[in-house]
Amino acid sequence: MNSTIELKNRIIHLVDNADDRLLRMLNAWIESYQSNESSIPEWHYEELDKRREKHLNGSSKSYTWEEAQNKIQKAVRK
């Protein structure tokens, strides 16, 4: 595994030779990392919690992985 110094040197080299697209991507990642905000909205987590609760208490239909695959394959064939 690379040491921290090796990683920093590699990143510096990449940035020094980066095109505009890569620099924009890196900048977006840095801003996201610094803001420490999730790109997933809170309402999405709330919905997942509701669905999980329904699954756990048996009020929603659940499928095995094999059942899900079969349903998907049938839907794609239509």
C-alpha positions as a LaTeX table, in Angstrom:
\begin{tabular}{lrrr}
\hline
Residue & $x$ (\AA) & $y$ (\AA) & $z$ (\AA) \\
\hline
Met1 & 0.00 & 0.00 & 0.00 \\
Asn2 & 1.17 & 3.53 & $-0.74$ \\
Ser3 & 2.36 & 5.74 & 2.04 \\
Thr4 & 0.71 & 9.09 & 2.65 \\
Ile5 & 3.68 & 10.89 & 1.10 \\
Glu6 & 3.52 & 8.70 & $-2.02$ \\
Leu7 & $-0.20$ & 9.34 & $-2.35$ \\
Lys8 & 0.25 & 13.09 & $-1.96$ \\
Asn9 & 3.01 & 13.12 & $-4.56$ \\
Arg10 & 0.89 & 11.12 & $-6.98$ \\
Ile11 & $-2.08$ & 13.46 & $-6.52$ \\
Ile12 & 0.14 & 16.53 & $-6.95$ \\
His13 & 1.50 & 15.06 & $-10.19$ \\
Leu14 & $-2.02$ & 14.30 & $-11.44$ \\
Val15 & $-3.27$ & 17.78 & $-10.59$ \\
Asp16 & $-0.26$ & 19.43 & $-12.24$ \\
Asn17 & $-1.06$ & 17.55 & $-15.45$ \\
Ala18 & $-4.86$ & 17.58 & $-15.23$ \\
Asp19 & $-7.16$ & 18.91 & $-17.87$ \\
Asp20 & $-10.06$ & 21.23 & $-17.11$ \\
Arg21 & $-12.57$ & 18.36 & $-16.79$ \\
Leu22 & $-10.54$ & 16.52 & $-14.15$ \\
Leu23 & $-9.92$ & 19.74 & $-12.22$ \\
Arg24 & $-13.66$ & 20.49 & $-12.17$ \\
Met25 & $-14.41$ & 16.94 & $-10.96$ \\
Leu26 & $-11.77$ & 17.19 & $-8.24$ \\
Asn27 & $-13.10$ & 20.57 & $-7.18$ \\
Ala28 & $-16.66$ & 19.21 & $-6.91$ \\
Trp29 & $-15.41$ & 16.27 & $-4.84$ \\
Ile30 & $-13.41$ & 18.56 & $-2.55$ \\
Glu31 & $-16.39$ & 20.86 & $-2.00$ \\
Ser32 & $-18.60$ & 17.87 & $-1.22$ \\
Tyr33 & $-15.98$ & 16.43 & 1.13 \\
Gln34 & $-15.48$ & 19.73 & 2.92 \\
Ser35 & $-19.18$ & 20.42 & 3.33 \\
Asn36 & $-19.62$ & 16.88 & 4.66 \\
Glu37 & $-23.15$ & 16.91 & 3.26 \\
Ser38 & $-24.77$ & 13.85 & 1.79 \\
Ser39 & $-26.09$ & 14.13 & $-1.74$ \\
Ile40 & $-28.99$ & 11.94 & $-0.60$ \\
Pro41 & $-31.88$ & 14.01 & 0.75 \\
Glu42 & $-33.17$ & 13.34 & 4.27 \\
Trp43 & $-36.65$ & 12.43 & 2.99 \\
His44 & $-35.09$ & 9.47 & 1.18 \\
Tyr45 & $-33.72$ & 8.06 & 4.44 \\
Glu46 & $-37.11$ & 8.60 & 6.06 \\
Glu47 & $-38.80$ & 6.64 & 3.26 \\
Leu48 & $-36.30$ & 3.82 & 3.63 \\
Asp49 & $-37.00$ & 3.71 & 7.37 \\
Lys50 & $-40.76$ & 3.46 & 6.69 \\
Arg51 & $-40.26$ & 0.67 & 4.16 \\
Arg52 & $-37.91$ & $-1.20$ & 6.48 \\
Glu53 & $-40.44$ & $-1.00$ & 9.30 \\
Lys54 & $-43.18$ & $-2.36$ & 7.02 \\
His55 & $-40.87$ & $-5.20$ & 6.03 \\
Leu56 & $-40.01$ & $-6.04$ & 9.63 \\
Asn57 & $-43.61$ & $-6.06$ & 10.83 \\
Gly58 & $-44.75$ & $-8.11$ & 7.83 \\
Ser59 & $-47.12$ & $-5.54$ & 6.35 \\
Ser60 & $-45.29$ & $-5.43$ & 3.01 \\
Lys61 & $-44.47$ & $-8.15$ & 0.49 \\
Ser62 & $-40.86$ & $-9.27$ & 0.46 \\
Tyr63 & $-39.03$ & $-11.33$ & $-2.11$ \\
Thr64 & $-35.96$ & $-13.54$ & $-2.05$ \\
Trp65 & $-33.13$ & $-12.58$ & $-4.37$ \\
Glu66 & $-34.12$ & $-15.39$ & $-6.72$ \\
Glu67 & $-37.78$ & $-14.26$ & $-6.76$ \\
Ala68 & $-36.71$ & $-10.69$ & $-7.49$ \\
Gln69 & $-34.47$ & $-11.83$ & $-10.35$ \\
Asn70 & $-37.32$ & $-13.89$ & $-11.84$ \\
Lys71 & $-39.75$ & $-10.96$ & $-11.62$ \\
Ile72 & $-37.23$ & $-8.66$ & $-13.30$ \\
Gln73 & $-36.47$ & $-11.15$ & $-16.06$ \\
Lys74 & $-40.19$ & $-11.64$ & $-16.76$ \\
Ala75 & $-40.76$ & $-7.88$ & $-16.86$ \\
Val76 & $-37.86$ & $-7.37$ & $-19.28$ \\
Arg77 & $-39.13$ & $-10.10$ & $-21.61$ \\
Lys78 & $-42.53$ & $-8.39$ & $-22.03$ \\
\hline
\end{tabular}
